[in-house]
Amino acid sequence: MGYVIAIANHKGGVGKTTSAINVGTLLALTGRKTLILDLDLQGNATSGLGVRKEDKPGLASALLDNTPLAEVACPCYCDDLFVLPLGRRSSAIEEEIRNQPLLMERLESIFDRIAAAWEYVILDCPPAFGILPNAAIRQANYTCIPVQCEFFSIEGLTAMLKRLQELQTGGSRTPRTGVVLTMFNPEEDHSCQVRTEIERHFAPLLLKSVIPRDPILSSSTTLGIPAVIQAPESRGVRAYLELAWEILRNEKQEAG
């Protein structure tokens, strides 16, 4: 089975999609077959990878129409990178699941098949946790929580960790969780103070990698090109390279 990494935080604007795109692309560039599963109705991970989300069947079609995964996963910038958007009927997924409880079993089966078909699966989770992202997160081996270096993030992180604990209670696996600081600016006192507070209160969960505030990271998603391809020597990309390797090391430790 593949290794499933959820990129999640119920606070928006913290760098979830940017992290999913760049970590996923880096894993694929090392020859690991990688799927980025875009669980956000806005489809930013899909468009950020240069794929037109408007005309794709996506996960919704696999769930509601039994369309094979091979027909809904879209190849991206390198041989081993794919993105699976929610697709054209995405707005109907959660309502259909509520009306047809058996669809939840089919959804879990789809997640199992995805994990079997790819070495790494990156879940780009939306800020609002509904039926779909909740089910996906329960399948994750590892949850990475991007936290922006600003004070409201500290309160939000506490709530996020509580939510994860609720989702994982009684599950078949005990996933690991890591916190990564994003949009860090060492020249801003505010940013440094937030980093100090998070280090003080969440040290056991805090990853060593720190993602700096880098305009390249935001501009690349607008262009539909992963920053790791557009500007591989940029500060932001170097930080994401460290994050990808840190996650891989954690996986090896789990495997023993």
NULOTI-493528 format. One record per residue (C-alpha): chain; x, y, z; residue in three letters. Coordinates in nm, 3 decimals. Example, Ala and Ser with C-alpha at 12.3 -4.5 7.8 and 13.67 -1.06 7.14 Angstrom:
% residues 2
<node A, <1.230, -0.450, 0.780>, ALA>
<node A, <1.367, -0.106, 0.714>, SER>
This chain:
% residues 256
<node A, <0.000, 0.000, 0.000>, MET>
<node A, <0.112, 0.354, -0.067>, GLY>
<node A, <0.194, 0.613, 0.196>, TYR>
<node A, <-0.089, 0.865, 0.240>, VAL>
<node A, <-0.001, 1.217, 0.356>, ILE>
<node A, <-0.280, 1.459, 0.448>, ALA>
<node A, <-0.199, 1.830, 0.423>, ILE>
<node A, <-0.465, 1.976, 0.649>, ALA>
<node A, <-0.563, 2.277, 0.856>, ASN>
<node A, <-0.913, 2.415, 0.905>, HIS>
<node A, <-0.766, 2.765, 0.879>, LYS>
<node A, <-0.742, 2.895, 0.524>, GLY>
<node A, <-0.449, 3.077, 0.366>, GLY>
<node A, <-0.175, 2.889, 0.552>, VAL>
<node A, <-0.009, 2.725, 0.250>, GLY>
<node A, <-0.185, 2.387, 0.234>, LYS>
<node A, <-0.219, 2.375, -0.144>, THR>
<node A, <0.128, 2.518, -0.204>, THR>
<node A, <0.269, 2.252, 0.028>, SER>
<node A, <0.075, 1.971, -0.137>, ALA>
<node A, <0.183, 2.074, -0.488>, ILE>
<node A, <0.552, 2.116, -0.408>, ASN>
<node A, <0.598, 1.817, -0.177>, VAL>
<node A, <0.408, 1.597, -0.423>, GLY>
<node A, <0.610, 1.719, -0.721>, THR>
<node A, <0.938, 1.667, -0.536>, LEU>
<node A, <0.844, 1.309, -0.448>, LEU>
<node A, <0.751, 1.241, -0.810>, ALA>
<node A, <1.078, 1.389, -0.936>, LEU>
<node A, <1.265, 1.127, -0.730>, THR>
<node A, <1.089, 0.853, -0.927>, GLY>
<node A, <0.813, 0.780, -0.678>, ARG>
<node A, <0.470, 0.741, -0.836>, LYS>
<node A, <0.272, 1.018, -0.667>, THR>
<node A, <-0.090, 1.131, -0.673>, LEU>
<node A, <-0.213, 1.466, -0.543>, ILE>
<node A, <-0.577, 1.424, -0.446>, LEU>
<node A, <-0.746, 1.763, -0.467>, ASP>
<node A, <-1.028, 1.756, -0.209>, LEU>
<node A, <-1.111, 2.127, -0.223>, ASP>
<node A, <-1.416, 2.237, -0.420>, LEU>
<node A, <-1.214, 2.534, -0.548>, GLN>
<node A, <-0.971, 2.294, -0.716>, GLY>
<node A, <-0.664, 2.511, -0.659>, ASN>
<node A, <-0.423, 2.219, -0.647>, ALA>
<node A, <-0.555, 2.102, -0.985>, THR>
<node A, <-0.519, 2.442, -1.153>, SER>
<node A, <-0.188, 2.499, -0.971>, GLY>
<node A, <-0.057, 2.193, -1.154>, LEU>
<node A, <-0.165, 2.333, -1.489>, GLY>
<node A, <-0.472, 2.109, -1.532>, VAL>
<node A, <-0.806, 2.252, -1.644>, ARG>
<node A, <-1.044, 2.148, -1.368>, LYS>
<node A, <-1.363, 2.252, -1.548>, GLU>
<node A, <-1.372, 1.963, -1.795>, ASP>
<node A, <-1.245, 1.675, -1.579>, LYS>
<node A, <-1.464, 1.393, -1.442>, PRO>
<node A, <-1.248, 1.342, -1.131>, GLY>
<node A, <-1.320, 1.169, -0.801>, LEU>
<node A, <-1.691, 1.253, -0.822>, ALA>
<node A, <-1.723, 1.045, -1.137>, SER>
<node A, <-1.530, 0.754, -0.985>, ALA>
<node A, <-1.765, 0.757, -0.686>, LEU>
<node A, <-2.099, 0.830, -0.851>, LEU>
<node A, <-2.049, 0.671, -1.196>, ASP>
<node A, <-1.790, 0.400, -1.123>, ASN>
<node A, <-1.546, 0.559, -1.369>, THR>
<node A, <-1.206, 0.380, -1.345>, PRO>
<node A, <-0.936, 0.572, -1.157>, LEU>
<node A, <-0.704, 0.542, -1.456>, ALA>
<node A, <-0.949, 0.757, -1.653>, GLU>
<node A, <-0.987, 1.035, -1.394>, VAL>
<node A, <-0.631, 1.082, -1.268>, ALA>
<node A, <-0.453, 1.347, -1.478>, CYS>
<node A, <-0.078, 1.328, -1.555>, PRO>
<node A, <0.116, 1.644, -1.480>, CYS>
<node A, <0.470, 1.775, -1.519>, TYR>
<node A, <0.671, 1.455, -1.490>, CYS>
<node A, <0.615, 1.086, -1.558>, ASP>
<node A, <0.533, 0.994, -1.199>, ASP>
<node A, <0.308, 1.286, -1.101>, LEU>
<node A, <-0.071, 1.280, -1.122>, PHE>
<node A, <-0.354, 1.492, -0.986>, VAL>
<node A, <-0.706, 1.372, -0.914>, LEU>
<node A, <-0.955, 1.661, -0.900>, PRO>
<node A, <-1.299, 1.636, -0.745>, LEU>
<node A, <-1.437, 1.688, -1.095>, GLY>
<node A, <-1.746, 1.820, -1.264>, ARG>
<node A, <-2.001, 1.679, -1.020>, ARG>
<node A, <-1.804, 1.768, -0.707>, SER>
<node A, <-2.077, 1.983, -0.552>, SER>
<node A, <-2.307, 1.680, -0.542>, ALA>
<node A, <-2.073, 1.436, -0.366>, ILE>
<node A, <-2.154, 1.505, -0.001>, GLU>
<node A, <-2.529, 1.532, -0.062>, GLU>
<node A, <-2.525, 1.202, -0.250>, GLU>
<node A, <-2.334, 1.033, 0.034>, ILE>
<node A, <-2.588, 1.159, 0.288>, ARG>
<node A, <-2.876, 1.030, 0.077>, ASN>
<node A, <-2.707, 0.699, -0.008>, GLN>
<node A, <-2.510, 0.565, 0.291>, PRO>
<node A, <-2.367, 0.280, 0.083>, LEU>
<node A, <-2.166, 0.540, -0.110>, LEU>
<node A, <-1.944, 0.581, 0.198>, MET>
<node A, <-1.836, 0.218, 0.163>, GLU>
<node A, <-1.763, 0.278, -0.205>, ARG>
<node A, <-1.565, 0.592, -0.117>, LEU>
<node A, <-1.351, 0.400, 0.133>, GLU>
<node A, <-1.293, 0.134, -0.131>, SER>
<node A, <-1.181, 0.404, -0.376>, ILE>
<node A, <-0.936, 0.542, -0.121>, PHE>
<node A, <-0.797, 0.190, -0.070>, ASP>
<node A, <-0.753, 0.146, -0.446>, ARG>
<node A, <-0.580, 0.484, -0.471>, ILE>
<node A, <-0.337, 0.389, -0.194>, ALA>
<node A, <-0.267, 0.060, -0.373>, ALA>
<node A, <-0.204, 0.224, -0.711>, ALA>
<node A, <0.039, 0.502, -0.606>, TRP>
<node A, <0.349, 0.499, -0.387>, GLU>
<node A, <0.257, 0.835, -0.235>, TYR>
<node A, <-0.080, 1.003, -0.209>, VAL>
<node A, <-0.094, 1.369, -0.105>, ILE>
<node A, <-0.434, 1.486, 0.023>, LEU>
<node A, <-0.491, 1.857, -0.030>, ASP>
<node A, <-0.768, 1.912, 0.225>, CYS>
<node A, <-1.010, 2.208, 0.227>, PRO>
<node A, <-1.040, 2.443, 0.527>, PRO>
<node A, <-1.394, 2.320, 0.598>, ALA>
<node A, <-1.400, 1.958, 0.705>, PHE>
<node A, <-1.699, 1.773, 0.563>, GLY>
<node A, <-1.775, 1.410, 0.489>, ILE>
<node A, <-1.520, 1.377, 0.209>, LEU>
<node A, <-1.208, 1.525, 0.375>, PRO>
<node A, <-1.294, 1.356, 0.705>, ASN>
<node A, <-1.303, 1.017, 0.532>, ALA>
<node A, <-0.978, 1.092, 0.349>, ALA>
<node A, <-0.792, 1.203, 0.661>, ILE>
<node A, <-0.891, 0.882, 0.838>, ARG>
<node A, <-0.703, 0.699, 0.562>, GLN>
<node A, <-0.383, 0.899, 0.612>, ALA>
<node A, <-0.060, 0.754, 0.748>, ASN>
<node A, <0.072, 1.101, 0.824>, TYR>
<node A, <-0.091, 1.441, 0.868>, THR>
<node A, <0.114, 1.754, 0.802>, CYS>
<node A, <-0.036, 2.075, 0.941>, ILE>
<node A, <0.097, 2.395, 0.781>, PRO>
<node A, <0.081, 2.683, 1.029>, VAL>
<node A, <0.132, 3.041, 0.918>, GLN>
<node A, <0.360, 3.246, 1.145>, CYS>
<node A, <0.090, 3.473, 1.287>, GLU>
<node A, <-0.074, 3.470, 1.631>, PHE>
<node A, <-0.422, 3.353, 1.536>, PHE>
<node A, <-0.259, 3.036, 1.403>, SER>
<node A, <-0.164, 2.922, 1.754>, ILE>
<node A, <-0.525, 2.909, 1.870>, GLU>
<node A, <-0.627, 2.746, 1.544>, GLY>
<node A, <-0.357, 2.479, 1.578>, LEU>
<node A, <-0.492, 2.370, 1.917>, THR>
<node A, <-0.839, 2.330, 1.768>, ALA>
<node A, <-0.700, 2.147, 1.465>, MET>
<node A, <-0.514, 1.893, 1.678>, LEU>
<node A, <-0.830, 1.829, 1.880>, LYS>
<node A, <-1.024, 1.775, 1.558>, ARG>
<node A, <-0.765, 1.528, 1.429>, LEU>
<node A, <-0.780, 1.333, 1.752>, GLN>
<node A, <-1.158, 1.305, 1.716>, GLU>
<node A, <-1.129, 1.183, 1.357>, LEU>
<node A, <-0.861, 0.928, 1.439>, GLN>
<node A, <-1.021, 0.782, 1.753>, THR>
<node A, <-1.130, 0.427, 1.689>, GLY>
<node A, <-0.962, 0.413, 1.350>, GLY>
<node A, <-0.767, 0.119, 1.214>, SER>
<node A, <-0.438, 0.307, 1.222>, ARG>
<node A, <-0.264, 0.560, 1.444>, THR>
<node A, <-0.121, 0.821, 1.205>, PRO>
<node A, <0.162, 1.051, 1.295>, ARG>
<node A, <0.121, 1.426, 1.291>, THR>
<node A, <0.372, 1.699, 1.215>, GLY>
<node A, <0.347, 2.078, 1.221>, VAL>
<node A, <0.535, 2.285, 0.965>, VAL>
<node A, <0.576, 2.661, 0.995>, LEU>
<node A, <0.495, 2.852, 0.677>, THR>
<node A, <0.534, 3.209, 0.552>, MET>
<node A, <0.810, 3.272, 0.805>, PHE>
<node A, <0.997, 3.602, 0.780>, ASN>
<node A, <1.301, 3.621, 1.010>, PRO>
<node A, <1.311, 3.999, 0.972>, GLU>
<node A, <0.967, 4.045, 1.131>, GLU>
<node A, <0.948, 4.044, 1.510>, ASP>
<node A, <0.590, 3.921, 1.495>, HIS>
<node A, <0.685, 3.620, 1.285>, SER>
<node A, <0.974, 3.533, 1.516>, CYS>
<node A, <0.757, 3.564, 1.827>, GLN>
<node A, <0.498, 3.328, 1.683>, VAL>
<node A, <0.770, 3.076, 1.597>, ARG>
<node A, <0.900, 3.094, 1.955>, THR>
<node A, <0.551, 3.038, 2.100>, GLU>
<node A, <0.482, 2.742, 1.874>, ILE>
<node A, <0.819, 2.591, 1.960>, GLU>
<node A, <0.738, 2.631, 2.328>, ARG>
<node A, <0.394, 2.471, 2.319>, HIS>
<node A, <0.415, 2.221, 2.032>, PHE>
<node A, <0.781, 2.117, 2.024>, ALA>
<node A, <0.719, 1.738, 1.999>, PRO>
<node A, <0.512, 1.787, 1.682>, LEU>
<node A, <0.716, 2.063, 1.519>, LEU>
<node A, <0.910, 1.968, 1.207>, LEU>
<node A, <1.258, 2.110, 1.159>, LYS>
<node A, <1.175, 2.240, 0.812>, SER>
<node A, <1.049, 2.600, 0.799>, VAL>
<node A, <0.889, 2.741, 0.484>, ILE>
<node A, <0.987, 3.107, 0.430>, PRO>
<node A, <0.770, 3.379, 0.284>, ARG>
<node A, <0.874, 3.365, -0.081>, ASP>
<node A, <0.683, 3.539, -0.365>, PRO>
<node A, <0.790, 3.259, -0.600>, ILE>
<node A, <0.568, 3.014, -0.413>, LEU>
<node A, <0.250, 3.215, -0.462>, SER>
<node A, <0.324, 3.328, -0.818>, SER>
<node A, <0.398, 2.975, -0.939>, SER>
<node A, <0.053, 2.844, -0.839>, THR>
<node A, <-0.106, 3.133, -1.029>, THR>
<node A, <0.092, 3.032, -1.337>, LEU>
<node A, <-0.003, 2.667, -1.297>, GLY>
<node A, <0.360, 2.559, -1.261>, ILE>
<node A, <0.499, 2.401, -0.942>, PRO>
<node A, <0.764, 2.624, -0.789>, ALA>
<node A, <1.003, 2.328, -0.775>, VAL>
<node A, <0.996, 2.328, -1.156>, ILE>
<node A, <0.967, 2.702, -1.217>, GLN>
<node A, <1.237, 2.814, -0.972>, ALA>
<node A, <1.425, 2.514, -0.828>, PRO>
<node A, <1.695, 2.733, -0.670>, GLU>
<node A, <1.454, 2.961, -0.481>, SER>
<node A, <1.447, 2.980, -0.100>, ARG>
<node A, <1.097, 2.841, -0.086>, GLY>
<node A, <1.178, 2.539, -0.298>, VAL>
<node A, <1.489, 2.459, -0.094>, ARG>
<node A, <1.270, 2.464, 0.216>, ALA>
<node A, <1.015, 2.231, 0.057>, TYR>
<node A, <1.295, 1.997, -0.043>, LEU>
<node A, <1.396, 1.977, 0.324>, GLU>
<node A, <1.033, 1.915, 0.420>, LEU>
<node A, <0.992, 1.634, 0.166>, ALA>
<node A, <1.305, 1.459, 0.291>, TRP>
<node A, <1.195, 1.506, 0.652>, GLU>
<node A, <0.862, 1.337, 0.578>, ILE>
<node A, <1.043, 1.053, 0.401>, LEU>
<node A, <1.272, 1.005, 0.702>, ARG>
<node A, <0.969, 0.991, 0.930>, ASN>
<node A, <0.818, 0.725, 0.707>, GLU>
<node A, <1.133, 0.513, 0.728>, LYS>
<node A, <1.133, 0.545, 1.107>, GLN>
<node A, <0.772, 0.425, 1.119>, GLU>
<node A, <0.859, 0.129, 0.900>, ALA>
<node A, <1.136, 0.041, 1.145>, GLY>
